[in-house]
Amino acid sequence: MTINEIQDEVIEEFSAFDDWMDKYQMLIDLGNEQEPLDEKYKTEQNLIDGCQSRVWVQCDKEADGTLSFLADSDALIVKGIIALLIKVINHQKAKDILDADLYFIEQIGLKDHLSPTRSNGLLAMVKRIKAYALAYSIEN
């Protein structure tokens, strides 16, 4: 699936709920479904600056040229947010991640329902993901 197809799927899933408490619960559930990040990846290098909570993102390039992301956070909702981001961009080519307009964030209302510090953290997560994609695209 393309990044936009996955984003459209996410938008549809979130549109099933009118109440933001239900959407927060969906984020928490997404975070809980995610495998915990191996302790060896919880390094200073993988820690995202600008997040109120601690968030780690690990990225590896697969043999087929796609990027594989793993992440974790010490806060439930933040873990759900990074899980949602990874759901959209995982196993995509670096160029596609760099070119992606992550419109789902706006369309599901996520930015409007986060505190300013969490909103800054979300931007920092997106920047880190794009930085990984840029680094791996230069490698080619």
BELZINOR-V570792 format. One record per residue. N is the residue number from 1. PSI is psi as a letter, one per 20 degrees, with the letter a starting at -180 (999 if undefined). Layout:
<<N/PSI> <N/PSI>>
This chain:
<<1/q> <2/r> <3/g> <4/h> <5/g> <6/g> <7/g> <8/h> <9/g> <10/g> <11/g> <12/g> <13/g> <14/h> <15/i> <16/i> <17/p> <18/h> <19/p> <20/h> <21/h> <22/h> <23/h> <24/g> <25/h> <26/g> <27/g> <28/g> <29/g> <30/g> <31/g> <32/h> <33/h> <34/p> <35/p> <36/q> <37/p> <38/p> <39/h> <40/i> <41/i> <42/m> <43/r> <44/h> <45/h> <46/i> <47/p> <48/p> <49/q> <50/i> <51/p> <52/g> <53/r> <54/p> <55/p> <56/p> <57/p> <58/p> <59/p> <60/q> <61/p> <62/r> <63/h> <64/j> <65/i> <66/r> <67/p> <68/p> <69/q> <70/q> <71/r> <72/r> <73/q> <74/j> <75/p> <76/g> <77/h> <78/h> <79/h> <80/h> <81/g> <82/h> <83/h> <84/g> <85/g> <86/h> <87/h> <88/h> <89/i> <90/q> <91/k> <92/r> <93/q> <94/g> <95/g> <96/h> <97/g> <98/h> <99/i> <100/p> <101/o> <102/m> <103/i> <104/h> <105/g> <106/g> <107/h> <108/i> <109/j> <110/g> <111/h> <112/i> <113/j> <114/q> <115/q> <116/h> <117/h> <118/h> <119/g> <120/h> <121/g> <122/g> <123/h> <124/h> <125/g> <126/g> <127/g> <128/g> <129/g> <130/h> <131/g> <132/g> <133/g> <134/g> <135/g> <136/h> <137/h> <138/h> <139/h> <140/999>>
